[in-house]
Amino acid sequence: MGALSERKKQGVINNIRKRLAAEGFETGRSNPFVEWAGSSGKKGADPLRDAVGDELFVSSLPVPAVAPFDFVTASVRVDFDQIYFAFRLYHCTALAGAAEIDEVGHVYERHATEWYAKRKLRFGDLADRFSLQWETAYDDYIQDSLFGNFPLRSRKQVVSLMKELRDRVSTWGKCTQCCLN
């Protein structure tokens, strides 16, 4: 693994940006979750912690009203000789009314038992097919992250994955196996 020059990294990112734009995706350099959370007064919106200058974010992922999550982001960045991909589901409003520790625990338990199973049914085959991993972070909000690395030559594969994720998020609630809230 060798370090790529900044010029080469930016070339790969720009190539992915153009491919995503051709598929109807809007992209930008700022984290749309940080912007959304900051504008809606959500806790956890710390631009110093969440902003990454060399990351390309997809900002056009609508969330259906019936989904158990509030916001979705996807991003790519180039590190060394690989493309790092991350897809994140944010659960914010579920914790909004939870003030006591047992209320927060109940929301965390619901996430672990109900929402995790739905997420696995909806996205599990993609995680397996693209060799991605899930990680969950519990904080002022719950963040489910699907992430992994791709070789630099796999730009088309990254765009294909994004298209499938967009389709699955946008049709949440229209399937009967996993998407009912």
Phi and psi in degrees as a GROMACS rama.xvg file:
@    title "Ramachandran Plot"
@    xaxis  label "Phi"
@    yaxis  label "Psi"
@TYPE xy
-114.134  153.45  GLY-2
-75.1978  136.355  ALA-3
-89.2526  152.294  LEU-4
-69.5165  157.3  SER-5
-59.501  -36.7499  GLU-6
-62.9138  -44.7268  ARG-7
-65.0488  -42.9023  LYS-8
-57.8804  -48.3878  LYS-9
-64.6854  -33.4394  GLN-10
-63.3182  -42.6977  GLY-11
-66.0318  -46.4676  VAL-12
-60.0957  -44.0071  ILE-13
-64.9329  -35.4309  ASN-14
-64.393  -44.4195  ASN-15
-64.6425  -41.7171  ILE-16
-58.3357  -44.8584  ARG-17
-64.379  -40.8225  LYS-18
-65.5825  -41.1412  ARG-19
-65.9961  -41.6008  LEU-20
-60.8515  -38.8512  ALA-21
-63.2755  -23.5407  ALA-22
-95.9589  5.89793  GLU-23
92.4478  10.6467  GLY-24
-87.0524  140.879  PHE-25
-96.7934  136.711  GLU-26
-130.091  162.016  THR-27
-162.647  174.111  GLY-28
-94.8893  -10.4603  ARG-29
-102.671  150.781  SER-30
-74.0671  113.355  ASN-31
-64.7761  -26.1907  PRO-32
-66.1241  -43.2443  PHE-33
-60.0224  -43.1675  VAL-34
-64.5752  -45.9924  GLU-35
-63.1476  -48.7381  TRP-36
-63.644  -40.2474  ALA-37
-66.3505  -39.4404  GLY-38
-76.5429  -22.7914  SER-39
-100.572  3.95343  SER-40
74.2031  18.5431  GLY-41
-72.597  145.665  LYS-42
-69.9809  157.134  LYS-43
90.5445  -0.260267  GLY-44
-85.6672  86.2236  ALA-45
-113.614  96.1152  ASP-46
-57.6966  -30.3173  PRO-47
-69.1081  -32.1594  LEU-48
-83.6907  -36.703  ARG-49
-98.71  -19.3575  ASP-50
-80.6438  133.548  ALA-51
-131.197  117.939  VAL-52
-69.4232  -28.3932  GLY-53
-98.0942  15.6714  ASP-54
-104.508  140.269  GLU-55
-102.786  121.419  LEU-56
-104.102  141.021  PHE-57
-90.9275  125.132  VAL-58
-113.697  11.8185  SER-59
-119.133  52.3568  SER-60
-113.332  96.2976  LEU-61
-70.1897  147.863  PRO-62
-110.321  118.705  VAL-63
-62.7659  147.297  PRO-64
-60.5848  -27.0266  ALA-65
-84.7426  -5.61507  VAL-66
-70.7964  146.439  ALA-67
-79.1149  2.08396  PRO-68
-116.631  161.22  PHE-69
-102.915  -27.3034  ASP-70
-152.452  149.802  PHE-71
-131.087  136.255  VAL-72
-131.034  157.166  THR-73
-140.46  145.462  ALA-74
-150.956  157.618  SER-75
-134.776  148.534  VAL-76
-150.368  159.074  ARG-77
-106.357  124.059  VAL-78
-126.297  126.183  ASP-79
53.0764  -116.688  PHE-80
-114.722  31.3402  ASP-81
-136.755  157.386  GLN-82
-98.8769  122.544  ILE-83
-95.1232  127.744  TYR-84
-117.811  138.813  PHE-85
-140.729  136.931  ALA-86
-126.412  126.137  PHE-87
-127.932  135.665  ARG-88
-108.727  127.261  LEU-89
-109.962  128.753  TYR-90
-109.647  101.272  HIS-91
-108.114  -51.3848  CYS-92
-68.0602  -22.4209  THR-93
-59.9733  -30.9371  ALA-94
-95.3664  -4.54487  LEU-95
-57.8117  -41.4135  ALA-96
-92.718  -0.98725  GLY-97
-87.6529  104.713  ALA-98
-102.466  -35.7799  ALA-99
-89.556  154.988  GLU-100
-61.3709  -35.8219  ILE-101
-70.8926  -31.1425  ASP-102
-67.6627  -43.0269  GLU-103
-63.2182  -43.4924  VAL-104
-59.6184  -38.2825  GLY-105
-63.3169  -42.8564  HIS-106
-64.456  -43.9431  VAL-107
-61.0392  -40.9956  TYR-108
-64.7413  -42.0367  GLU-109
-62.1516  -40.722  ARG-110
-61.0921  -47.7055  HIS-111
-66.3734  -33.2414  ALA-112
-96.9154  -41.8085  THR-113
-95.5304  -57.472  GLU-114
-68.2521  -35.9645  TRP-115
-60.8913  -44.6542  TYR-116
-62.6313  -41.4066  ALA-117
-64.9487  -42.6651  LYS-118
-62.2363  -42.99  ARG-119
-63.8048  -42.4034  LYS-120
-64.072  -39.6894  LEU-121
-77.9498  -37.657  ARG-122
-121.406  -4.58609  PHE-123
-59.0201  -40.4988  GLY-124
-65.5804  -33.1999  ASP-125
-67.9822  -40.5975  LEU-126
-59.4395  -42.7092  ALA-127
-68.826  -47.3633  ASP-128
-64.4083  -37.4892  ARG-129
-100.002  8.54751  PHE-130
54.4879  50.8309  SER-131
-104.782  162.793  LEU-132
-121.868  150.398  GLN-133
-101.223  145.377  TRP-134
-145.5  138.924  GLU-135
-117.803  135.935  THR-136
-119.556  131.254  ALA-137
-108.123  121.627  TYR-138
-149.909  -136.656  ASP-139
-68.6028  -15.0014  ASP-140
-144.344  168.113  TYR-141
-102.69  130.712  ILE-142
-122.553  117.787  GLN-143
-99.5845  122.136  ASP-144
-117.667  129.402  SER-145
-108.469  121.222  LEU-146
-146.551  162.939  PHE-147
176.022  177.953  GLY-148
-113.699  148.654  ASN-149
-129.072  147.213  PHE-150
-62.4634  153.481  PRO-151
-55.4929  -33.112  LEU-152
-74.4795  -2.16453  ARG-153
-95.5221  31.1542  SER-154
-59.0939  -41.4195  ARG-155
-62.7006  -37.6797  LYS-156
-65.0213  -39.3646  GLN-157
-63.1472  -43.2155  VAL-158
-67.1748  -40.4392  VAL-159
-60.9266  -43.3402  SER-160
-60.689  -44.4632  LEU-161
-60.5699  -41.228  MET-162
-62.1262  -43.3019  LYS-163
-65.9331  -41.3044  GLU-164
-63.8172  -43.0318  LEU-165
-59.5449  -44.4324  ARG-166
-62.5665  -40.7716  ASP-167
-72.3671  -36.0526  ARG-168
-69.7027  -44.8451  VAL-169
-69.2705  -21.8015  SER-170
-101.712  12.6218  THR-171
-58.1655  132.383  TRP-172
97.5793  -12.8537  GLY-173
-98.7347  -7.04938  LYS-174
-102.553  155.542  CYS-175
-99.1522  -15.7008  THR-176
-76.7858  -42.7689  GLN-177
-131.918  -11.9766  CYS-178
-101.664  -2.40058  CYS-179
-71.574  133.568  LEU-180
